[in-house]
Amino acid sequence: MCMHMDDQSLNHVIASVAGMDDQELDELQDAIDRRRGVFKSKQSTVIERRSYRNGVLQLESRAYRRKKDGELTQRGPYWYFHYREGGKQRTLYVGKTDNPEAKVNEIMEGETNHG
């Protein structure tokens, strides 16, 4: 069922938030997170971004919904290397490391030697 609010209904909901206690606010936030999860199955926050080689290194924290209870939880942060190859966007998982450039070099050289 799709339900849209008119301006008066939305204003009423917003005004109601001001009178909510902590438990009610937590329940509302959970409902909002569940609703947004319908539209965003993968959520990622970029913590750091820098150019490297033919692409961009990004330190990302990823959100996911746990199967056992549906709770939204953070994972990471992990390094990813985003680059283009043969006209296509590629993403290489680098993982947790203090030296993502060296790890990218190691992985890319390994693919070249085994490819």
All heavy atoms as an XYZ file, in Angstrom:
941
protein
N       0.840     -1.169      0.000
C       0.000      0.000      0.000
C       0.888      1.235      0.000
O       1.828      1.338      0.778
C      -0.904     -0.003      1.229
C      -1.749      1.250      1.317
S      -2.961      1.189      2.657
C      -2.006      1.867      3.984
N       0.600      2.172     -0.862
C       1.350      3.407     -0.946
C       0.500      4.529     -0.349
O      -0.649      4.715     -0.729
C       1.695      3.708     -2.406
S       2.763      5.132     -2.585
N       1.062      5.240      0.615
C       0.305      6.298      1.267
C       1.118      7.581      1.248
O       2.276      7.588      1.655
C       0.022      5.893      2.713
C      -0.821      6.872      3.465
S      -1.118      6.230      5.114
C      -0.594      7.623      6.072
N       0.529      8.640      0.763
C       1.203      9.935      0.738
C       0.512     10.867      1.716
O      -0.703     10.852      1.857
C       1.177     10.524     -0.672
C       1.935      9.699     -1.657
N       3.297      9.763     -1.766
C       1.532      8.763     -2.546
C       3.698      8.916     -2.696
N       2.648      8.289     -3.178
N       1.300     11.672      2.390
C       0.744     12.605      3.364
C       0.511     13.957      2.711
O       1.313     14.394      1.894
C       1.715     12.802      4.529
C       1.973     11.591      5.348
S       3.054     12.025      6.711
C       2.176     11.274      8.039
N      -0.554     14.613      3.121
C      -0.721     15.996      2.699
C       0.064     16.874      3.674
O       0.580     16.404      4.690
C      -2.205     16.384      2.641
C      -2.928     16.233      3.974
O      -2.264     16.289      5.032
O      -4.157     16.068      3.953
N       0.188     18.158      3.374
C       0.989     19.065      4.205
C       0.494     19.115      5.645
O       1.283     19.150      6.585
C       0.988     20.473      3.608
C       1.820     20.565      2.340
O       2.643     19.667      2.100
O       1.636     21.543      1.581
N      -0.811     19.073      5.840
C      -1.375     19.151      7.189
C      -0.998     17.911      8.009
O      -0.606     18.025      9.167
C      -2.900     19.298      7.112
C      -3.536     19.531      8.467
C      -5.035     19.770      8.353
O      -5.610     19.663      7.279
N      -5.664     20.095      9.472
N      -1.079     16.731      7.403
C      -0.707     15.497      8.108
C       0.775     15.484      8.452
O       1.158     15.092      9.555
C      -1.039     14.277      7.249
O      -2.416     14.186      7.024
N       1.614     15.910      7.511
C       3.049     15.940      7.749
C       3.382     16.911      8.874
O       4.185     16.596      9.760
C       3.799     16.321      6.471
C       5.321     16.377      6.581
C       5.879     15.022      7.022
C       5.923     16.801      5.261
N       2.767     18.071      8.873
C       3.005     19.051      9.938
C       2.596     18.488     11.297
O       3.245     18.742     12.305
C       2.268     20.359      9.651
C       2.890     21.120      8.495
O       4.064     20.941      8.188
N       2.109     21.964      7.862
N       1.512     17.717     11.331
C       1.059     17.095     12.578
C       2.094     16.086     13.088
O       2.405     16.051     14.280
C      -0.305     16.412     12.375
C      -0.788     15.681     13.579
N      -1.266     16.324     14.699
C      -0.847     14.355     13.857
C      -1.591     15.428     15.614
N      -1.357     14.214     15.120
N       2.644     15.276     12.188
C       3.666     14.296     12.575
C       4.898     15.015     13.109
O       5.444     14.650     14.162
C       4.043     13.376     11.390
C       5.281     12.542     11.701
C       2.871     12.488     11.011
N       5.337     16.050     12.407
C       6.520     16.797     12.831
C       6.293     17.429     14.201
O       7.161     17.388     15.074
C       6.909     17.848     11.770
C       7.411     17.129     10.512
C       7.969     18.805     12.308
C       7.599     18.030      9.307
N       5.108     17.998     14.431
C       4.785     18.603     15.726
C       4.753     17.548     16.828
O       5.156     17.811     17.968
C       3.445     19.340     15.650
N       4.323     16.329     16.501
C       4.257     15.252     17.490
C       5.637     14.822     17.965
O       5.807     14.395     19.113
C       3.544     14.033     16.907
O       2.217     14.354     16.575
N       6.634     14.942     17.107
C       7.993     14.534     17.454
C       8.496     15.332     18.660
O       9.187     14.789     19.530
C       8.941     14.698     16.240
C      10.400     14.520     16.633
C       8.560     13.715     15.140
N       8.127     16.593     18.755
C       8.598     17.445     19.848
C       8.178     16.925     21.218
O       8.873     17.147     22.211
C       8.083     18.873     19.647
N       7.074     16.192     21.299
C       6.591     15.692     22.572
C       6.978     14.262     22.880
O       6.558     13.711     23.896
N       7.804     13.642     22.041
C       8.154     12.231     22.235
C       9.269     12.066     23.251
O      10.181     12.883     23.331
C       8.600     11.608     20.906
C       7.492     11.446     19.913
S       8.123     10.642     18.411
C       6.607     10.440     17.509
N       9.197     10.961     24.023
C      10.280     10.633     24.945
C      11.333      9.805     24.189
O      11.179      9.506     23.004
C       9.755      9.899     26.181
C       9.110      8.549     25.870
O       9.412      7.931     24.821
O       8.286      8.094     26.698
N      12.397      9.426     24.890
C      13.505      8.705     24.246
C      13.059      7.389     23.613
O      13.477      7.055     22.502
C      14.631      8.425     25.247
C      15.474      9.655     25.530
O      15.382     10.631     24.756
O      16.232      9.631     26.510
N      12.218      6.630     24.310
C      11.769      5.346     23.767
C      10.957      5.544     22.492
O      11.143      4.830     21.508
C      10.937      4.576     24.793
C      10.494      3.221     24.278
C       9.683      2.436     25.296
O       9.609      2.807     26.453
N       9.092      1.354     24.852
N      10.067      6.534     22.502
C       9.254      6.806     21.306
C      10.121      7.287     20.148
O       9.904      6.896     18.998
C       8.181      7.852     21.638
C       7.123      7.328     22.587
C       6.234      8.421     23.149
O       6.716      9.547     23.397
O       5.034      8.133     23.344
N      11.130      8.113     20.457
C      12.046      8.574     19.403
C      12.837      7.401     18.819
O      13.058      7.336     17.610
C      12.987      9.647     19.942
C      12.363     11.003     20.211
C      13.335     11.901     20.973
C      11.913     11.673     18.917
N      13.262      6.470     19.679
C      13.986      5.281     19.199
C      13.093      4.441     18.287
O      13.542      3.953     17.240
C      14.478      4.424     20.370
C      15.640      5.052     21.113
O      16.278      5.980     20.563
O      15.907      4.621     22.253
N      11.830      4.259     18.670
C      10.894      3.496     17.849
C      10.656      4.182     16.506
O      10.599      3.522     15.461
C       9.568      3.309     18.588
C       9.672      2.367     19.766
C       8.390      2.286     20.595
O       7.320      2.694     20.094
O       8.464      1.809     21.737
N      10.538      5.497     16.538
C      10.356      6.259     15.298
C      11.584      6.116     14.396
O      11.459      5.891     13.193
C      10.082      7.735     15.603
C       9.941      8.658     14.399
C       8.776      8.226     13.502
C       9.759     10.099     14.855
N      12.777      6.230     14.998
C      14.006      6.093     14.216
C      14.108      4.711     13.594
O      14.510      4.568     12.433
C      15.238      6.372     15.076
C      16.535      6.409     14.276
C      16.545      7.527     13.256
O      16.386      8.689     13.589
N      16.743      7.183     11.988
N      13.740      3.673     14.358
C      13.755      2.309     13.809
C      12.812      2.193     12.614
O      13.147      1.568     11.604
C      13.356      1.292     14.877
C      14.437      1.079     15.920
O      15.593      1.470     15.674
O      14.107      0.522     16.987
N      11.634      2.805     12.734
C      10.664      2.771     11.633
C      11.207      3.502     10.412
O      11.066      3.035      9.276
C       9.332      3.381     12.071
N      11.868      4.629     10.633
C      12.462      5.387      9.523
C      13.572      4.572      8.870
O      13.645      4.477      7.630
C      12.988      6.749     10.015
C      11.815      7.656     10.391
C      13.868      7.413      8.950
C      12.217      8.914     11.141
N      14.434      3.949      9.691
C      15.526      3.132      9.151
C      14.986      1.959      8.331
O      15.512      1.639      7.264
C      16.420      2.606     10.271
C      17.253      3.699     10.923
O      17.385      4.793     10.335
O      17.762      3.452     12.031
N      13.918      1.305      8.844
C      13.312      0.192      8.096
C      12.756      0.683      6.772
O      12.934      0.048      5.737
C      12.197     -0.463      8.923
C      12.679     -1.431      9.958
C      11.543     -2.260     10.542
N      10.439     -1.454     11.047
C      10.378     -0.908     12.257
N      11.374     -1.086     13.106
N       9.331     -0.206     12.630
N      12.087      1.817      6.779
C      11.484      2.366      5.553
C      12.562      2.739      4.550
O      12.460      2.449      3.369
C      10.618      3.580      5.902
C       9.998      4.242      4.704
C       8.955      3.318      4.063
N       8.342      4.007      2.945
C       8.287      3.511      1.725
N       8.768      2.324      1.467
N       7.719      4.189      0.761
N      13.612      3.378      5.017
C      14.704      3.750      4.111
C      15.419      2.521      3.585
O      15.931      2.522      2.480
C      15.683      4.679      4.807
C      15.128      6.071      4.948
C      16.223      7.067      5.100
N      15.662      8.400      4.968
C      16.021      9.412      5.694
N      16.950      9.272      6.614
N      15.473     10.592      5.503
N      15.441      1.461      4.360
C      16.072      0.216      3.925
C      15.408     -0.362      2.698
O      16.038     -1.082      1.925
N      14.143     -0.044      2.485
C      13.425     -0.487      1.290
C      14.085      0.120      0.048
O      14.188     -0.515     -0.985
C      11.935     -0.066      1.365
C      11.233     -0.294      0.042
C      11.234     -0.806      2.481
N      14.563      1.354      0.178
C      15.148      2.055     -0.962
C      16.654      1.887     -1.068
O      17.219      1.977     -2.138
C      14.822      3.551     -0.883
C      13.346      3.820     -0.889
C      12.696      4.271      0.238
C      12.591      3.582     -2.030
C      11.339      4.502      0.232
C      11.232      3.812     -2.041
C      10.595      4.273     -0.912
N      17.308      1.654      0.059
C      18.765      1.553      0.061
C      19.183      0.255      0.734
O      19.277      0.182      1.944
C      19.386      2.722      0.834
C      19.232      4.064      0.183
C      19.947      5.094      1.020
C      19.859      6.470      0.381
N      20.570      7.464      1.167
N      19.412     -0.761     -0.057
C      19.836     -2.016      0.550
C      21.302     -1.943      0.967
O      21.707     -2.570      1.921
C      19.617     -3.180     -0.406
O      20.350     -2.978     -1.584
N      22.094     -1.156      0.247
C      23.490     -0.963      0.611
C      23.702      0.513      0.908
O      23.395      1.368      0.089
C      24.418     -1.370     -0.521
C      24.527     -2.838     -0.745
C      25.590     -3.123     -1.770
C      25.790     -4.606     -1.957
N      26.782     -4.901     -2.978
N      24.228      0.778      2.081
C      24.545      2.145      2.448
C      26.020      2.196      2.793
O      26.517      1.364      3.530
C      23.706      2.605      3.630
C      22.232      2.602      3.326
C      21.402      2.934      4.562
O      21.899      2.934      5.664
N      20.146      3.207      4.344
N      26.685      3.201      2.256
C      28.110      3.324      2.453
C      28.438      4.774      2.777
O      27.863      5.687      2.204
C      28.807      2.878      1.172
O      30.100      3.348      1.097
N      29.355      4.963      3.726
C      29.814      6.303      4.073
C      31.291      6.379      3.752
O      32.078      5.548      4.211
C      29.599      6.570      5.578
O      28.224      6.412      5.875
C      30.042      7.970      5.953
N      31.674      7.367      2.949
C      33.079      7.558      2.594
C      33.751      8.358      3.702
O      33.346      9.480      3.998
C      33.228      8.266      1.236
C      34.699      8.528      0.924
C      32.586      7.439      0.131
N      34.772      7.767      4.318
C      35.502      8.405      5.409
C      36.708      9.167      4.865
O      37.025     10.251      5.324
C      35.941      7.348      6.435
C      34.692      6.682      7.025
C      36.812      7.956      7.527
C      34.980      5.438      7.821
N      37.350      8.568      3.870
C      38.524      9.187      3.248
C      38.545      8.815      1.778
O      38.141      7.721      1.409
C      39.801      8.705      3.935
C      41.060      9.384      3.443
C      42.310      8.901      4.172
O      42.204      8.396      5.307
O      43.398      9.024      3.577
N      39.025      9.742      0.940
C      39.067      9.511     -0.499
C      40.332     10.148     -1.049
O      40.639     11.288     -0.726
C      37.821     10.140     -1.140
C      37.749     10.035     -2.632
C      36.509     10.783     -3.131
N      36.482     10.862     -4.560
C      35.751     10.100     -5.342
N      34.949      9.207     -4.808
N      35.796     10.229     -6.640
N      41.066      9.379     -1.868
C      42.262      9.960     -2.490
C      42.547      9.289     -3.828
O      42.305      8.093     -4.002
C      43.463      9.882     -1.559
C      43.830      8.517     -1.047
C      44.924      8.657      0.012
N      45.393      7.380      0.477
C      45.581      7.070      1.744
N      45.307      7.948      2.679
N      46.042      5.897      2.091
N      43.062     10.074     -4.748
C      43.411      9.580     -6.079
C      44.622      8.665     -5.972
O      45.543      8.913     -5.188
C      43.741     10.738     -7.023
O      42.604     11.520     -7.235
N      44.583      7.596     -6.777
C      45.718      6.676     -6.823
C      45.688      5.931     -8.144
O      44.625      5.518     -8.609
C      45.675      5.685     -5.648
C      46.885      4.799     -5.620
C      48.136      5.317     -5.333
C      46.789      3.452     -5.919
C      49.256      4.517     -5.336
C      47.901      2.634     -5.907
C      49.139      3.174     -5.621
O      50.255      2.389     -5.635
N      46.863      5.763     -8.760
C      46.988      5.088    -10.050
C      45.948      5.608    -11.033
O      45.865      6.807    -11.277
C      46.913      3.565     -9.870
C      48.125      2.989     -9.161
C      48.002      1.527     -8.859
N      47.996      0.694    -10.071
C      48.573     -0.492    -10.141
N      49.202     -0.977     -9.092
N      48.512     -1.203    -11.241
N      45.137      4.706    -11.576
C      44.119      5.090    -12.556
C      42.729      5.159    -11.933
O      41.728      4.953    -12.609
C      44.115      4.095    -13.725
C      43.815      2.668    -13.256
O      44.108      2.309    -12.126
N      43.238      1.880    -14.145
N      42.665      5.442    -10.616
C      41.360      5.463     -9.957
C      41.365      6.222     -8.655
O      42.124      7.164     -8.475
N      40.537      5.758     -7.737
C      40.358      6.420     -6.453
C      40.323      5.377     -5.340
O      39.624      4.359     -5.449
C      39.028      7.219     -6.431
C      38.779      7.833     -5.076
C      39.022      8.287     -7.504
N      41.080      5.628     -4.293
C      41.025      4.808     -3.087
C      40.011      5.439     -2.143
O      40.021      6.647     -1.930
C      42.376      4.789     -2.382
C      43.372      3.745     -2.839
C      44.754      4.069     -2.283
C      42.945      2.355     -2.415
N      39.130      4.617     -1.586
C      38.145      5.131     -0.642
C      38.114      4.250      0.596
O      38.043      3.025      0.494
C      36.737      5.168     -1.253
C      36.545      6.263     -2.217
C      35.112      6.419     -2.694
O      34.849      7.327     -3.424
N      34.188      5.563     -2.315
N      38.140      4.900      1.757
C      37.933      4.220      3.023
C      36.451      4.362      3.333
O      35.943      5.474      3.480
C      38.781      4.859      4.129
C      38.727      4.194      5.501
C      39.219      2.750      5.444
C      39.552      4.996      6.505
N      35.743      3.229      3.355
C      34.284      3.255      3.475
C      33.815      2.446      4.669
O      34.337      1.382      4.961
C      33.637      2.675      2.212
C      34.000      3.405      0.947
C      33.411      2.765     -0.294
O      32.475      1.940     -0.173
O      33.891      3.087     -1.391
N      32.800      2.970      5.323
C      32.082      2.248      6.361
C      30.774      1.806      5.729
O      30.081      2.613      5.111
C      31.832      3.181      7.546
O      31.119      2.517      8.542
N      30.438      0.542      5.836
C      29.252     -0.001      5.178
C      28.175     -0.328      6.199
O      28.457     -0.875      7.254
C      29.602     -1.279      4.411
C      30.606     -1.069      3.297
C      29.894     -0.724      2.018
N      30.798     -0.331      0.974
C      30.862     -0.928     -0.204
N      30.103     -1.962     -0.475
N      31.682     -0.490     -1.122
N      26.947     -0.004      5.848
C      25.805     -0.353      6.692
C      25.130     -1.582      6.093
O      25.082     -1.747      4.887
C      24.819      0.803      6.749
N      24.645     -2.433      6.955
C      23.891     -3.598      6.479
C      22.824     -3.934      7.512
O      22.920     -3.578      8.679
C      24.813     -4.794      6.232
C      25.272     -5.488      7.483
C      24.692     -6.686      7.891
C      26.264     -4.948      8.280
C      25.103     -7.319      9.047
C      26.681     -5.568      9.436
C      26.101     -6.747      9.815
O      26.500     -7.366     10.965
N      21.808     -4.620      7.051
C      20.715     -5.030      7.929
C      20.927     -6.488      8.324
O      21.036     -7.358      7.473
C      19.378     -4.853      7.216
C      18.212     -4.993      8.152
C      16.959     -4.374      7.591
N      17.076     -3.013      7.119
C      17.080     -1.926      7.918
N      17.006     -2.061      9.207
N      17.173     -0.735      7.393
N      21.010     -6.738      9.631
C      21.224     -8.099     10.126
C      19.984     -8.950      9.870
O      18.862     -8.504     10.084
C      21.533     -8.088     11.621
C      22.849     -7.420     11.913
C      23.348     -7.645     13.302
N      22.347     -7.489     14.346
C      22.646     -7.229     15.609
N      23.901     -7.079     15.978
N      21.699     -7.114     16.508
N      20.209    -10.178      9.423
C      19.091    -11.083      9.127
C      18.358    -11.521     10.392
O      17.146    -11.680     10.392
C      19.586    -12.308      8.368
C      19.987    -12.000      6.959
C      20.438    -13.237      6.230
C      20.884    -12.885      4.830
N      21.402    -14.041      4.110
N      19.101    -11.717     11.490
C      18.474    -12.273     12.689
C      17.467    -11.340     13.340
O      16.487    -11.783     13.905
C      19.519    -12.714     13.704
C      20.288    -11.585     14.368
C      21.240    -12.147     15.419
C      21.938    -11.022     16.158
N      22.813    -11.517     17.200
N      17.707    -10.000     13.269
C      16.773     -9.087     13.929
C      16.434     -7.845     13.104
O      15.676     -6.989     13.546
C      17.307     -8.666     15.300
C      18.658     -7.973     15.231
O      19.113     -7.625     14.122
O      19.273     -7.775     16.296
N      16.986     -7.742     11.904
C      16.670     -6.615     11.031
C      17.323     -5.305     11.429
O      17.052     -4.268     10.840
N      18.208     -5.336     12.426
C      18.846     -4.116     12.901
C      19.896     -3.629     11.900
O      20.634     -4.406     11.321
C      19.500     -4.364     14.263
C      20.068     -3.104     14.887
C      20.614     -3.365     16.281
O      20.009     -4.163     17.012
O      21.645     -2.764     16.611
N      19.957     -2.306     11.711
C      20.949     -1.699     10.832
C      22.253     -1.554     11.609
O      22.267     -1.000     12.705
C      20.452     -0.331     10.354
C      21.138      0.260      9.141
C      20.941     -0.645      7.929
C      20.585      1.636      8.851
N      23.342     -2.100     11.077
C      24.633     -2.142     11.759
C      25.729     -1.676     10.808
O      25.607     -1.828      9.595
C      24.929     -3.590     12.222
O      23.878     -3.996     13.092
C      26.234     -3.696     12.948
N      26.804     -1.119     11.358
C      27.940     -0.654     10.563
C      29.035     -1.713     10.522
O      29.276     -2.398     11.508
C      28.524      0.626     11.156
C      27.625      1.828     11.040
C      27.503      2.332      9.625
O      28.450      2.325      8.849
N      26.309      2.772      9.268
N      29.699     -1.820      9.391
C      30.886     -2.666      9.234
C      32.011     -1.806      8.698
O      31.791     -0.874      7.956
C      30.624     -3.799      8.242
C      29.824     -4.919      8.823
C      29.856     -6.101      7.884
N      29.197     -7.231      8.517
C      28.764     -8.284      7.878
N      28.920     -8.381      6.587
N      28.180     -9.272      8.526
N      33.234     -2.189      9.044
C      34.385     -1.473      8.510
C      34.988     -0.561      9.560
O      34.776     -0.751     10.744
N      35.743      0.410      9.102
C      35.893      0.803      7.702
C      36.869     -0.090      6.939
O      37.784     -0.654      7.508
C      36.434      2.225      7.798
C      37.178      2.262      9.095
C      36.450      1.313     10.017
N      36.605     -0.201      5.634
C      37.428     -0.988      4.727
C      37.845     -0.116      3.547
O      37.105      0.780      3.135
C      36.655     -2.193      4.179
C      36.101     -3.106      5.233
C      34.738     -3.181      5.459
C      36.946     -3.903      6.006
C      34.219     -4.034      6.428
C      36.440     -4.756      6.983
C      35.075     -4.818      7.183
O      34.564     -5.648      8.146
N      38.990     -0.423      2.978
C      39.455      0.272      1.786
C      38.911     -0.402      0.533
O      38.858     -1.626      0.455
C      40.988      0.272      1.714
C      41.622      1.244      2.656
C      42.187      0.964      3.866
C      41.760      2.645      2.473
N      42.662      2.106      4.436
C      42.419      3.158      3.609
C      41.388      3.534      1.465
C      42.709      4.509      3.756
C      41.671      4.875      1.616
C      42.323      5.354      2.745
N      38.516      0.414     -0.439
C      38.088     -0.041     -1.762
C      38.834      0.789     -2.791
O      39.098      1.973     -2.577
C      36.577      0.153     -1.959
C      35.737     -0.719     -1.067
C      35.422     -0.316      0.220
C      35.268     -1.947     -1.509
C      34.659     -1.122      1.061
C      34.504     -2.760     -0.681
C      34.205     -2.334      0.599
O      33.451     -3.133      1.415
N      39.178      0.167     -3.910
C      39.824      0.876     -5.018
C      38.857      0.867     -6.195
O      38.497     -0.194     -6.699
C      41.143      0.190     -5.390
C      41.889      0.869     -6.499
C      42.235      2.203     -6.421
C      42.267      0.155     -7.632
C      42.937      2.826     -7.440
C      42.970      0.763     -8.656
C      43.305      2.102     -8.560
N      38.391      2.050     -6.591
C      37.454      2.201     -7.706
C      38.232      2.695     -8.921
O      38.950      3.691     -8.829
C      36.349      3.205     -7.347
C      35.573      2.828     -6.123
N      34.555      1.911     -6.140
C      35.690      3.242     -4.839
C      34.061      1.787     -4.913
N      34.732      2.574     -4.104
N      38.096      1.984    -10.036
C      38.843      2.346    -11.244
C      38.070      1.894    -12.473
O      37.076      1.181    -12.383
C      40.247      1.725    -11.221
C      40.257      0.217    -11.228
C      40.534     -0.486    -12.393
C      39.980     -0.526    -10.076
C      40.546     -1.873    -12.419
C      39.996     -1.910    -10.095
C      40.275     -2.576    -11.261
O      40.280     -3.945    -11.277
N      38.537      2.345    -13.646
C      37.910      1.944    -14.909
C      38.875      1.042    -15.666
O      40.071      1.269    -15.703
C      37.565      3.173    -15.749
C      36.495      4.036    -15.071
C      35.940      5.084    -16.005
N      35.008      4.555    -16.967
C      33.743      4.203    -16.727
N      33.270      4.303    -15.517
N      32.968      3.756    -17.689
N      38.295     -0.012    -16.269
C      39.087     -0.951    -17.046
C      38.239     -1.422    -18.216
O      37.123     -1.898    -18.015
C      39.494     -2.139    -16.163
C      40.325     -3.183    -16.882
C      40.680     -4.324    -15.955
O      39.783     -5.148    -15.667
O      41.842     -4.378    -15.506
N      38.752     -1.263    -19.417
C      38.004     -1.680    -20.602
C      36.659     -0.984    -20.722
O      35.686     -1.583    -21.150
N      36.607      0.278    -20.306
C      35.369      1.051    -20.395
C      34.349      0.733    -19.318
O      33.230      1.241    -19.346
N      34.716     -0.113    -18.346
C      33.778     -0.485    -17.279
C      34.294     -0.030    -15.923
O      35.504     -0.038    -15.669
C      33.575     -2.002    -17.241
C      32.870     -2.538    -18.462
C      32.620     -4.017    -18.321
C      31.890     -4.537    -19.552
N      31.616     -5.968    -19.453
N      33.368      0.338    -15.051
C      33.708      0.698    -13.676
C      33.994     -0.577    -12.892
O      33.205     -1.527    -12.943
C      32.546      1.460    -13.033
C      32.765      1.822    -11.579
C      33.792      2.909    -11.372
O      33.867      3.841    -12.150
N      34.589      2.791    -10.336
N      35.106     -0.612    -12.197
C      35.486     -1.766    -11.390
C      35.697     -1.326     -9.947
O      36.119     -0.207     -9.691
C      36.795     -2.390    -11.896
C      36.792     -2.773    -13.345
C      36.087     -4.072    -13.530
N      36.244     -4.501    -14.918
C      35.512     -5.431    -15.462
N      34.597     -6.037    -14.768
N      35.692     -5.772    -16.722
N      35.440     -2.227     -9.023
C      35.712     -1.979     -7.609
C      36.504     -3.146     -7.067
O      36.119     -4.305     -7.228
C      34.408     -1.813     -6.805
O      33.686     -0.702     -7.320
C      34.701     -1.574     -5.333
N      37.617     -2.829     -6.443
C      38.495     -3.830     -5.858
C      38.446     -3.683     -4.342
O      38.698     -2.601     -3.808
C      39.926     -3.615     -6.353
C      41.010     -4.511     -5.792
C      40.807     -5.946     -6.253
C      42.377     -4.004     -6.214
N      38.063     -4.742     -3.647
C      38.070     -4.731     -2.188
C      39.509     -4.852     -1.723
O      40.214     -5.798     -2.082
C      37.227     -5.892     -1.646
C      37.345     -6.070     -0.154
C      36.683     -5.205      0.706
C      38.111     -7.085      0.376
C      36.788     -5.358      2.090
C      38.217     -7.257      1.748
C      37.559     -6.386      2.588
O      37.669     -6.536      3.957
N      39.970     -3.889     -0.940
C      41.342     -3.880     -0.443
C      41.388     -4.368      1.005
O      42.320     -5.039      1.409
C      41.959     -2.465     -0.578
C      43.382     -2.432     -0.057
C      41.895     -1.996     -2.033
N      40.369     -4.051      1.792
C      40.283     -4.518      3.173
C      40.812     -3.523      4.169
O      40.966     -2.339      3.883
N      41.073     -4.023      5.382
C      41.623     -3.180      6.449
C      43.133     -3.209      6.344
O      43.743     -4.277      6.389
C      41.189     -3.701      7.820
C      39.741     -3.448      8.128
C      39.433     -3.738      9.579
C      37.987     -3.371      9.849
N      37.689     -3.307     11.272
N      43.734     -2.048      6.177
C      45.185     -1.948      6.053
C      45.630     -0.520      6.350
O      44.866      0.423      6.162
C      45.656     -2.368      4.642
O      47.076     -2.198      4.556
C      45.005     -1.548      3.550
N      46.862     -0.389      6.809
C      47.440      0.941      7.033
C      48.096      1.482      5.772
O      48.452      2.653      5.716
C      48.481      0.881      8.161
C      47.851      0.612      9.516
O      46.671      0.988      9.711
O      48.534      0.030     10.379
N      48.278      0.617      4.762
C      48.941      1.027      3.529
C      48.142      0.519      2.326
O      48.526     -0.463      1.689
C      50.375      0.495      3.505
C      51.195      1.097      2.385
O      50.661      1.689      1.452
N      52.504      0.931      2.474
N      47.013      1.182      2.001
C      46.170      0.681      0.915
C      46.840      0.719     -0.445
O      46.570     -0.132     -1.289
C      44.939      1.600      0.968
C      45.408      2.836      1.656
C      46.464      2.392      2.622
N      47.748      1.683     -0.665
C      48.447      1.745     -1.952
C      49.270      0.484     -2.193
O      49.224     -0.096     -3.279
C      49.357      2.995     -2.023
C      48.604      4.310     -2.068
C      48.237      4.880     -0.697
O      48.464      4.207      0.329
O      47.711      6.005     -0.654
N      50.021      0.055     -1.186
C      50.839     -1.151     -1.321
C      49.955     -2.380     -1.539
O      50.289     -3.258     -2.344
C      51.715     -1.341     -0.083
N      48.831     -2.439     -0.852
C      47.913     -3.578     -0.995
C      47.314     -3.614     -2.400
O      47.197     -4.682     -3.002
C      46.822     -3.491      0.069
C      45.918     -4.681      0.122
C      46.615     -5.890      0.701
C      45.613     -7.008      0.901
N      46.229     -8.242      1.321
N      46.939     -2.431     -2.944
C      46.421     -2.373     -4.317
C      47.483     -2.874     -5.284
O      47.196     -3.681     -6.172
C      45.961     -0.944     -4.693
C      45.743     -0.815     -6.196
C      44.694     -0.570     -3.943
N      48.717     -2.401     -5.120
C      49.810     -2.854     -5.993
C      49.973     -4.362     -5.932
O      50.113     -5.022     -6.956
C      51.122     -2.173     -5.607
C      51.130     -0.703     -5.951
O      50.328     -0.228     -6.765
N      52.016      0.045     -5.306
N      49.952     -4.903     -4.720
C      50.107     -6.360     -4.534
C      48.991     -7.136     -5.236
O      49.253     -8.113     -5.942
C      50.099     -6.646     -3.027
C      50.195     -8.089     -2.650
C      50.053     -8.290     -1.141
O      50.615     -7.498     -0.374
O      49.342     -9.238     -0.752
N      47.760     -6.691     -5.071
C      46.610     -7.381     -5.674
C      46.651     -7.247     -7.196
O      46.472     -8.240     -7.917
C      45.286     -6.826     -5.118
C      45.165     -7.152     -3.628
C      44.095     -7.398     -5.886
C      44.033     -6.415     -2.914
N      46.898     -6.036     -7.697
C      46.906     -5.805     -9.142
C      48.051     -6.569     -9.819
O      47.866     -7.117    -10.892
C      47.005     -4.299     -9.450
C      45.849     -3.483     -8.922
S      44.282     -3.832     -9.706
C      44.238     -2.526    -10.901
N      49.210     -6.608     -9.186
C      50.331     -7.363     -9.756
C      50.032     -8.854     -9.724
O      50.390     -9.587    -10.633
C      51.627     -7.039     -8.999
C      52.127     -5.635     -9.309
C      53.265     -5.181     -8.373
O      53.826     -6.025     -7.650
O      53.556     -3.988     -8.397
N      49.360     -9.325     -8.703
C      48.962    -10.731     -8.619
C      48.002    -11.105     -9.727
O      48.086    -12.187    -10.304
N      47.070    -10.192    -10.074
C      46.126    -10.459    -11.165
C      46.847    -10.490    -12.495
O      46.527    -11.300    -13.355
C      45.022     -9.375    -11.178
C      44.043     -9.505    -10.049
C      42.968     -8.431    -10.058
O      43.001     -7.557    -10.952
O      42.107     -8.457     -9.179
N      47.834     -9.625    -12.663
C      48.587     -9.575    -13.914
C      49.392    -10.867    -14.098
O      49.459    -11.434    -15.178
C      49.553     -8.366    -13.923
O      48.797     -7.173    -13.732
C      50.307     -8.275    -15.222
N      50.009    -11.340    -13.012
C      50.847    -12.551    -13.078
C      50.019    -13.823    -13.243
O      50.494    -14.809    -13.776
C      51.732    -12.659    -11.833
C      52.758    -11.548    -11.766
O      53.142    -10.973    -12.777
N      53.213    -11.232    -10.554
N      48.760    -13.813    -12.730
C      47.932    -15.004    -12.817
C      46.883    -14.935    -13.913
O      46.182    -15.878    -14.153
C      47.230    -15.266    -11.461
C      48.194    -15.597    -10.371
N      48.592    -14.677     -9.449
C      48.852    -16.744    -10.071
C      49.456    -15.238     -8.612
N      49.632    -16.498     -8.978
N      46.718    -13.750    -14.521
C      45.662    -13.562    -15.510
C      46.023    -14.076    -16.818
O      45.465    -14.634    -17.632
